[in-house]
Amino acid sequence: TILQFFIYMCAMAAGYFALQSPPRSIEATAGSGLTFYWSILLLGGGLLGAVTVLPGWWLFERAATIACFGAASIYGINIYSLHATESGNRLPQLFMIMVVALHFVTRWFRIRRYSYDPER
């Protein structure tokens, strides 16, 4: 749970910094509107997850996992688009994003059955 808290804090920080100074390559591919939406998903998902993971409020944490997965998916699609249209190898970056996305899917499956942590 503590490690998951720090994962959400990292997601929140990534969303904050992407909102403050969007990555140029992503903004050029996705446009400023989708980049803003992606940043807000990551910031909001990270914040909601960080607030709900420690007390075990899984009902609300599920929304955080969906938001973070959505943000990772948007980012991954943009990275794939850049890989397909520009020179250079972006596959390692894409697969690391897939690791992050799959982590949030795994977390969602672990907490999907209950509204709260039953051990608390």
ChimeraX attribute file (.defattr): number of C-alpha atoms within 10 A of each C-alpha:
attribute: neighborCount
match mode: 1-to-1
recipient: residues
	/A:1	10
	/A:2	10
	/A:3	9
	/A:4	15
	/A:5	18
	/A:6	15
	/A:7	18
	/A:8	27
	/A:9	20
	/A:10	17
	/A:11	26
	/A:12	25
	/A:13	17
	/A:14	16
	/A:15	27
	/A:16	18
	/A:17	14
	/A:18	21
	/A:19	18
	/A:20	11
	/A:21	9
	/A:22	18
	/A:23	12
	/A:24	13
	/A:25	12
	/A:26	20
	/A:27	16
	/A:28	13
	/A:29	15
	/A:30	18
	/A:31	12
	/A:32	14
	/A:33	10
	/A:34	15
	/A:35	24
	/A:36	18
	/A:37	15
	/A:38	25
	/A:39	26
	/A:40	20
	/A:41	24
	/A:42	31
	/A:43	28
	/A:44	21
	/A:45	28
	/A:46	29
	/A:47	21
	/A:48	21
	/A:49	30
	/A:50	23
	/A:51	18
	/A:52	20
	/A:53	23
	/A:54	15
	/A:55	12
	/A:56	20
	/A:57	18
	/A:58	24
	/A:59	16
	/A:60	16
	/A:61	27
	/A:62	26
	/A:63	16
	/A:64	28
	/A:65	27
	/A:66	19
	/A:67	23
	/A:68	31
	/A:69	24
	/A:70	18
	/A:71	23
	/A:72	24
	/A:73	19
	/A:74	19
	/A:75	22
	/A:76	21
	/A:77	15
	/A:78	20
	/A:79	21
	/A:80	17
	/A:81	15
	/A:82	18
	/A:83	16
	/A:84	13
	/A:85	10
	/A:86	10
	/A:87	8
	/A:88	9
	/A:89	12
	/A:90	15
	/A:91	14
	/A:92	9
	/A:93	14
	/A:94	19
	/A:95	14
	/A:96	12
	/A:97	20
	/A:98	17
	/A:99	13
	/A:100	18
	/A:101	21
	/A:102	15
	/A:103	16
	/A:104	23
	/A:105	16
	/A:106	12
	/A:107	15
	/A:108	19
	/A:109	12
	/A:110	12
	/A:111	18
	/A:112	13
	/A:113	11
	/A:114	13
	/A:115	14
	/A:116	18
	/A:117	15
	/A:118	9
	/A:119	5
	/A:120	6
